[in-house]
Amino acid sequence: MRDSFYLTDEQRQVRDLVRTVARGRIAPLAAQVDETDTYPADQLRRLGEAGLMGLHIPEAYGGTGLGVLAFCLAVEEIAWACASTAVVYLVQYTGGFPIVIAGSEAQKRRYLPRLAAGEITAAFSLSEPGAGSDAASLTTTAVRRGDRYLLNGTKAWVTNGSHASVLTLFATMDQGRGRHGVTGFLVEPTFPGFALGKLERKMGVRGSPTVAIHLSDCEVPVENRLGGEGDGFKIALRVLAPHGPPRRGTCGPWRSLDGVRVIDGEMLRERCRHADHDRRRPDLRRLWLHARVSGRALHARREGHADLRGHEPDPADGRRARAGARLAGGDGRRRRHADEP
């Protein structure tokens, strides 16, 4: 899609810089990262050296303050090269964004400059084994004891949780109050009572670790509370809203899909050469679906970018993104190519 006509000069420069780094330094290692479950530390370091880890962080705290659309463009280019690196990069934003919008001045100065420089990474921890992303149903509890809170419970599916130096984590101070009892905390893995749990074995994107976290009287200083007591639901909602910053633009999935088109191009051409021109043939139906979903993904990306520029979002974006997930069919679940798990 030709998008240069609505991008600013700075946004184009960001896109071109990330594209150079991603295709030259990240893409050649993508298959190895996924095949060996290797954390993309070197790739993230290169992004930090290029000044790309703080696009969403204000300049006052060491970032570039270029906004969400610039960040979305960066995720797109990284996702084209390596889905695992793109997910960790995206979660760096998801875990750090709550500090930008709700953190105290001391919290911002403690964490944001290091996040922007790529010295540390962040994670976002809301889900639980029985709660998913339903912030109002959390069972992890927080009780204040003097100058600290004691957290108890288990968090699940924490992306980058095993490598993050700070986790934006949510717990409830009063289950009877539902969402009004949810409070956010900035938890460091060095705090007493913090323990890593099971590392999930995933079908793909294995360079991005997903873990459980166990909290047993985990001691969190009062100064690490994010916002006021009971503000956690509002903070989480700003991150997880359907058109909230990290999710708008369908940025990562679109470019990952674009990468799939490149990887599978020869396979698709081969099928075209040998297929009967009979619309009942499953392989031809798959090719037709590929073209149809690709078109929908392009449209969703355009609508998402428009949303980030202040225009009204298209409610059909969600349907288009879900259609993209059905693209690979059976080929997405079995080994066929070097870049598959």
N, C-alpha and C positions, 0 to 999 in steps of 0.2 A: 504494500500500500504506500502511495506517495503521501507522506505526512509532513514533508519539509515546509509546505506552504503555511502551516499554522504553528510551527515551532519557532521559538525565539532563537536568536543566534547562540545564546548560552546553552539552550536545550539541545540544539544540533551539535554543539561542541561536546557536550556530555555524551550524547549518543555515539558520536564517532570515536571518542576516546575509549568508552567502554567496549565498543565493537572491536577496536584494535587489541585491547587487553584480552578480551574474551576469546577471540578467534586465534590470537597468537600464543597465549599463555595458558588458557583454561581448557579450550576444546581438545587439544592434544592429550590431555590427561583424563578426560571425562570417562572413558571406558574403564580405565584402570581404577579410578575412584569408586565406581559403582561395583566393579567386579571384586574388589578386595575390601570393600567396606572402609575405605580410607577417608578420614576427615580431610576436607580441602583446605588445610591450614595455609599452605603456600599460596594457593589461589587467593584466599582472603587477604593475605599479607600484600600481595601485588596490588589488589584493589585499594588497600589502605595507602600504599605508597603513591598511588596515582591520585589520592585525594577523593576517592569515590565512596568511602564508608560513611561520610557525614552529609550527604546531599540533603537530608531532611532536617538536619540539626542547625539551629541558628548560628550565624557567624560569631556571635558573642561567646559561644561555647565551643568554638573550634571547627564548626561545620561550614558548609557553603551556603546554606539557606536557600537553595534553588527550588525547593518545593516538591510536591508530590508527583507532578507529571515528570519532572526530570528523574526522580527516583524510579518511577514506573518504566521509563525508557531504559534505564540502567538494568532493571530486572529483566526486561525483554531480551536485551542483548546477552546477558549472562545465561538466561534460560536457553537461548539458542545453542550455547556452547556446552553447558553442563547443568542439568536439572538440580543435582545435589548442591552445587555451589550457589545456585539461584535461591534455593529454599533457605539455606543458612543466611544468605544475604538479606532475604526478605524478613526472616525472623529477627535479624539484627534490628530492623526497623520496628517490627511489631513489639519487641521487648523494650526498645528505647523510646518509642513514640509516647507512651504514657508518662515518661519522665518529662518530656517536652511540654505536654499539655497540663500536667497535674503536679509535677515535682516542685519541691521547695527550691529556693535559690541554692542552698547548700547541696541538695541532691543533684541539681543540674551541674554544679561545678565539680562535684565528686565523680560523676559518671559520664556526662556527655562528651567532654573533651577526649576521654580515652576511647569512647565508642567511635567518635568521629575519626580518630587517628588509626582505628583498627587495632589498638593495643589490647582491647578486650571485646568479647562478644556478649550479647544479651539473649534472653529467652523469655517466652510468655507462657505462664502456667495458670490456666483456668480449669481445664477439663479434669474430671475425676472418673474413676471406674464406673460410677453410677450416675454421673451428672453431665457428661459430655460438655457442651459449651453453654449449658443452662446455668448462668451465674446465680439464679435465685434458688437453686437446689443443692448448693455446696454443702458438704459435710465436714470438710477440713475446718477446724475451729481455731480461733485466736482469742486468748484471754490475757488481759493486761495484768502484769505483776510488777509494780513499781515503775522503773525506767525502761522496761522491755515488755514484749509480748511473747507468750508461749504458744507456738503453733503445733497442732497435732492433726495428722491425717495423711492421706496418700493422694498424690496428683498423678495423672496418667497422660501419656502421649505428649510429653514435653519435648518439642523439637529443639535440638541444640542444647538440651538440658545438661548433658554430660560435659559440655565444653564452655558453657556460659559462665562469666564471672559475676553476673548479676541477673536475677530472675524477677520479673514482674509477676508476683504470685498473689492469688486472691483466696481469702478465707472468710468465714462468717464469724461474727462476734455474737450473733443471736439468731439461731435457726428459726425461731418463732417469728422473726420480723421479715423473713424471706429476703428479697433483694435489698431491703433497707438495712440489713445487717451485714452485708458484704463489704469488706475492707481490703484495700490493696496494700501490698508490702513489697519492698525491694530487698530480696533475700540473696545473700551471698553463700556459696557452697561451703565456706569456712565456718559458718555459724554453728555453734554446738547444737546437736540434734538433727542436723541435715544429713541425709544419706541417699545415694543413688540406688535405684532399683533396677528392674529388668530392662535390658536393651531389646527393643522390638526387632524382630527379624522380618524385614519387609520384602515385597516382591521387586521393588525397584527404588531408585533414589536413595540408595543405601549409604552414600557418603554423608547424608544428613542424618545424624543420630536422633532417634526418638526413644525416650526413656521414661520410666516411672520415678517418682521422687517420694521418699518417705520422710515424714516430719514427726519427730518424737520429742516433745517439749523443746522444739527448735526455738532458740532465743534470738529474737529480732529486736534491736534497739528501737525505742520510740521514734527516734529521728529517721528511721527507715520506713515509717508508715507513709504510704503514698496518698496524699490528700487527707481529708478528715475521716473519722470513723463513720462507716456507712456510705462512703462515696465510691466504693469499689465498683458497684454495678454500673454507675454512670460512666466511669472510666473505661470499664471493659466494653460497654456498649459503643463508645466512640471508636474503639478499635475494631469491633466485630460487626458493626452495622453494615447492611448490604452494600451501601455506597460509602462506607468508611474508607479512609485513605489507603490502607494497605491492600484492600481488595478491589478497589476500583480499577477499571481499565483492562481487566482480565490479562494483565501484562505478562506474567510468567507463563501461564498455560498457552497463550497464543504463540509465543516464540518457541516453546517446547514443541508445539504442534508443527511449527514451521520447520524445526530441526528434524522431526519425524519425516516430513515430506522429503527433505534432502536425503536422509539415510535410506528411506524406502523407495526412492525414485526409480532405481534400477529394477527393483522387484515389481513395481507397478507397470513399468514399461514392458517388462517381460510378460506379465499377465495379459497386457493389451495385445501383444504380438500373437500370443497363442490361444487367446480366448475366442470362442464362437460369439458372433454378434447376436446373442440370444439373451434378452433381458432377464430370463429366468435363471441364468447362470449365477451361482452365488458369488463367483469372483468378480463378475461384471457389476453385480449389485454392490459389492464392496467398493469398487472403484467409483461408482456413482455416489455412494455415501461419502467417500473421501472428498470428492469435489464439492458436494453439498455442504458438508461440515466445514470445510476450509473456507468456503464463502461466508458461512455464518460466523466463523471465528473472526474473519477480517472485519465483518460488520460490527461484531461485539467490541472489538478493539477500537474501532473508530468511535463508536458511541461512548466507550469508556473514557477515551481521551477527551471527548467533548464534555463529558461530565466533570473531568478534572479541571477543565478550563472554565467551569461555571455554568454550563448548559444543563438542561434537564436530562436525567438518565433515561434510557429506554428500558421499560419493565421487561422486555423480552430477552435482555442480556443473560439472565440466569438460565433461560431455556437453551440459549445458544451455547453457553459454557458447558451445560450438562450434556448437550449433544456431542460436543467435542470429546468428552470422556468415553463415548461409545465408538470412537473412530477405529481403534485397532481391532476390536472384536477378539477372536481367538488368538490372533497373532500377538496381541498385547499380553498374553498370559503364558506364552511358551517361547523357548529360545529359538531364534532364527538368525539373528544378526550379531555382529561383534559388539554392538553398543547396547545390547539387551542384557538383563540380569541372568 
